[in-house]
């Protein structure tokens, strides 16, 4: 989601809410977005599964409170195929939907 779209959609929730001195609702929204971005950074790794065959598994970190661990996405497969399949998802909402896309 675009930052400005997010602010336009949810910024009104902060109107009338007590904020720190010198902070307006736009500052508060920027702070919330920055905090969320710091806590939910896309994390992807390729774990070696078979040393002789050089096959890998793709995994992403799940930030859901009950999980907070690496979850399996795909594999075993060649590193090249996994990179082509998953690196393009970094920075998109689809990355957080995987492996369910």
C-alpha positions as CSV (number, residue, x, y, z in Angstrom):
1,X,0.0,0.0,0.0
2,X,1.2,3.5,-0.8
3,X,2.1,5.6,2.3
4,X,-0.1,8.5,1.3
5,X,-3.1,6.2,0.6
6,X,-2.6,4.6,4.0
7,X,-2.5,8.1,5.7
8,X,-5.6,9.1,3.8
9,X,-7.5,6.0,4.8
10,X,-6.5,5.8,8.5
11,X,-5.3,9.3,9.4
12,X,-8.7,10.4,10.7
13,X,-8.5,7.8,13.4
14,X,-5.8,9.9,15.1
15,X,-7.8,13.2,15.0
16,X,-8.8,14.1,18.6
17,X,-6.5,11.4,20.1
18,X,-4.1,12.9,22.7
19,X,-0.6,13.1,21.3
20,X,2.8,14.1,22.6
21,X,3.5,17.8,22.8
22,X,4.5,19.2,19.4
23,X,3.2,16.1,17.6
24,X,0.3,16.3,15.2
25,X,-1.7,13.5,13.6
26,X,0.5,13.4,10.5
27,X,3.6,13.1,12.7
28,X,1.9,10.3,14.7
29,X,1.0,8.4,11.5
30,X,4.6,8.7,10.2
31,X,5.8,7.3,13.5
32,X,3.3,4.4,13.3
33,X,4.4,3.6,9.7
34,X,8.1,3.8,10.6
35,X,7.5,1.5,13.6
36,X,5.6,-1.1,11.5
37,X,8.2,-1.0,8.8
38,X,10.9,-1.7,11.3
39,X,9.1,-4.6,12.9
40,X,7.9,-6.4,9.7
41,X,10.8,-6.3,7.4
42,X,10.7,-9.0,4.7
43,X,13.1,-11.7,5.6
44,X,13.9,-14.4,3.1
45,X,16.6,-17.1,3.3
46,X,17.7,-20.1,1.3
47,X,18.7,-23.0,3.4
48,X,21.0,-25.8,2.0
49,X,19.1,-29.0,2.1
50,X,21.4,-31.4,0.3
51,X,25.1,-30.6,0.2
52,X,26.0,-33.1,-2.6
53,X,23.0,-32.3,-4.8
54,X,23.3,-28.6,-4.0
55,X,19.5,-28.2,-3.4
56,X,18.0,-25.6,-1.2
57,X,14.7,-24.7,0.5
58,X,13.3,-21.2,0.5
59,X,12.0,-19.9,3.8
60,X,10.6,-16.6,5.1
61,X,10.3,-15.3,8.6
62,X,6.8,-15.1,10.0
63,X,6.1,-12.4,12.5
64,X,2.7,-13.7,13.7
65,X,2.8,-13.8,17.5
66,X,2.1,-17.5,17.7
67,X,4.8,-18.4,15.2
68,X,7.7,-16.0,15.2
69,X,9.9,-18.4,13.3
70,X,11.1,-19.4,9.8
71,X,8.4,-21.0,7.7
72,X,8.9,-23.3,4.7
73,X,8.0,-21.8,1.3
74,X,9.4,-24.2,-1.3
75,X,12.0,-26.8,-2.2
76,X,14.2,-28.6,-2.3
77,X,15.2,-27.1,-5.7
78,X,18.2,-25.4,-7.3
79,X,19.1,-22.1,-5.8
80,X,18.7,-20.4,-9.2
81,X,15.0,-21.5,-9.5
82,X,14.2,-20.5,-5.9
83,X,15.8,-17.1,-6.4
84,X,13.9,-16.4,-9.6
85,X,10.6,-17.5,-7.9
86,X,10.9,-15.6,-4.5
87,X,13.3,-12.6,-4.7
88,X,10.9,-10.8,-7.1
89,X,8.3,-10.9,-4.3
90,X,10.5,-8.9,-1.9
91,X,8.9,-5.4,-1.3
92,X,5.5,-6.6,-2.4
93,X,2.4,-7.6,-0.5
94,X,2.6,-11.0,-2.2
95,X,5.7,-11.8,-0.2
96,X,3.7,-11.8,3.0
97,X,1.0,-13.9,1.4
98,X,3.5,-16.6,0.4
99,X,3.3,-19.6,0.5
100,X,-0.4,-19.1,-0.1
101,X,-0.3,-17.4,-3.5
